[in-house]
Amino acid sequence: MELRSGMVAVVTGGGSGIGRGMCRSFAAEGLKVAVADLDEGAAKAVADELSGKGVKAIAVRTDVADLASVEALGAAVDAELGGVDVLCNNAGVFIGGRTRDVTPDDWRWVMSVNLDGVYNGTHVFTPRLLARGAGHIVNTASIGGFLTAGEAAVYSATKFAVVAWSEALRGDLAGSGVGVSALCPGPIRSSLADCDTHRPAELSGVGNRSDVLWDMIKDGLEPDEVGPIVLRGIRENAAWIFTHPEWKGAFEERFGAVLAAMK
């Protein structure tokens, strides 16, 4: 897909981390940006930063786990920016720890954001993109959508699902003018390790925690490095967008083992 000045990008989780990096990269290309985030102050800070550079940007408080909230985001984008060309379903949370310690609240929280949030964004914005006959959807998964370990089981379960949903959606929309990519980052120095602060009070039964992620990501890429990689993936209509090609060996080992088991 060709990215042109004046197009509109919608980024959930746009107030920090990878989302903020994508917002900055879209703005650098002249796109108008809707910065959607549960943290309204963070969204506004990013929107103000982009506006200060002469880019049209709006901040919209959005709870991706709530379909009505995402529908309100869609209405705001239509009214204030004139529609959508690129949708990035990026908002996500992480918890880690032993699988035996995962509580029902742990499970519901991560599923509601990482998986329901992607569905809600797709549900609201895909008809708009199809009506325009062009556009692109980027769903943030993870290398954890292909590789997993017991200490990240719930997170990986959602990211495996996001990869599957993205692949199915890509096939369904083939020929429509709307492309779909699964963004599969490796370690990124983001605020994901602090996402417990956004955990809703009604899902307070904690078994796994977010802060255990820090040791895995502290030496990772800076979030702003991801934005240009995403832009390249959109332009190439890549099915999967990876940030860490050095993980190729781990993928070969996994899929080699899968193929070897098919006797």
Residue, then its C-alpha position, 0 to 999 in steps of 0.5 A: m500500500e502506498l502511504r500518502s500525506g493526508m491519509v489517516a492512521v488509527v493507532t490503539g495503545g498509541g500513548s506509549g511504546i510501540g504505539r507511540g513509535m508508530c504514531r510518530s512514523f505515520a506523522a513523519e510521512g504526513l498522515k493524520v493520526a488518531v492516538a487512541d489509548l486507555d490513558e487519556g493523558a498519554a494519548k493527548a501528550v502524543a497528539d500534542e507532540l504531533s500537532g506541534k510538528g504541523v500534523k493533524a492529530i487527535a487523542v481519543r480515550t479508548d478502552v479496546a476491551d469495550l466494543a462501545s468505546v471502540e465504536a466511539l473511536g470510529a465515530a470520532v475518526d470519521a467526524e474529526l479526520g474524515g475516515v480511516d486508511v490504516l488501522c493499527n490494533n496495537a493495544g496490549v497487556f502482559i502478565g507472566g508467571r507459572t501457568r498454575d498460578v494464573t487466576p480467572d481474572d488474569w485470564r480474562w484481563v489479558m484476553s479482553v485487551n489482547l484478543d477482544g481488543v483486536y476483534n473490536g477494532t477489526h469489527v468497527f473499522t473493517p467495514r469502513l476500509l472496505a467501503r473505501g476499497a483500500g487500506h491496511i490493518v496491522n494487528t500487533a501480535s508478537i514472536g510470542g505468537f509463534l514461540t512460547a514458554g510456561e512463564a508467558a502462557v496467557y500472553s502467548a495464547t492471545k498472541f497465537a490467536v492474533v496471528a491466526w485471526s490476522e492470517a484468516l482476515r488477510g485471506d478473507l479480505a484478499g482482492s478487496g484492496v485492504g491488506v492485513s499484517a500481523l506485527c510480531p515484535g521481539p524484545i522492545r523496551s516498552s512500558l508493557a512491563d508496567c501495564d498492571t497499573h491499567r488493570p481494572a478493579e473488577l479483575s483484581g485477582v492477581g496470580n501473574r504479574s507484568d513486571v516480570l517482563w522487564d528482564m526480557i525486554k530491558d536490552g531490546l529495541e527502542p519503540d521508535e525503531v519499530g515504526p519504520i519497520v511497520l511502514r515498510g511492512i504496510r508498503e510491502n503488504a507483508a503477512w507478518i512483520f518481524t523486528h528481530p530476524e536473528w530469531k529465525g533459528a528459533f522459528e526453524e527449530r519450532f517448525g522443524a519439530v512440528l514437521a518432524a512430528m507429522k509422520 
